Amino acid sequence: MFVILGLIVGAVTGGTIARRRKGKTADIVQYAIVYAMAFGLLGMLVTIFVHRAAI
């Protein structure tokens, strides 16, 4: 759940940042993908931490 949320929030954040910097379409897509990967990784770490803490 946290991973999917991280992917969505990361993609939106990255796309917004690139758009504010007046990037072209390729820039916006690249930022969205990189931020989605980073936020998804953080979401995975949060998921692991929550799962471990519940045991």
N, C-alpha and C positions, 0 to 999 in steps of 0.2 A: 504494500500500500504506500509506504513512504517512498519507495523507488519510483513508482509511477507519478506520484505527486512531485517528486524532485525533477523528473524528466520534463513534466509539463511546465512547472515554474521556471526551470532553467531555460527552456526553449523560449518562453515568453520574455524572460529577462534579457537573454542574449539578443533576441530580435529587436527589443525595444532600445537597448543600448546602441546597437549598430544603426538603427534608424535615426536616433538622436544625433549620431555622429555623421549623418548624411551619407551612409554607405550605400553602395549599389546592391543589387539583389544577391549577388554571390557573397558579398560581405555579410549581409543580414543572415543568409542561410548558414554561413560558416560560424558566426557568433552563436546562432541558435543551437547548432549541433554541439559546439564545444561547451557551452554553458549547460546544456541538457546532460551531457556526459558527466560534467563535474558535479552538478546537483544530484544526478542519479547515483553517483558513487557515494556522495554524502548520505543520501537516502538509504542506500544499502548498508552503510555503516550504522546508521541509526536503527535500522531494522535488526541487525545482528545484536546491537547493544540491548535493545528492548527485549529481544528473544532470550538472550543470556540472563538478563536481570529477572525475567519472569520464572526462571527455573529454580 
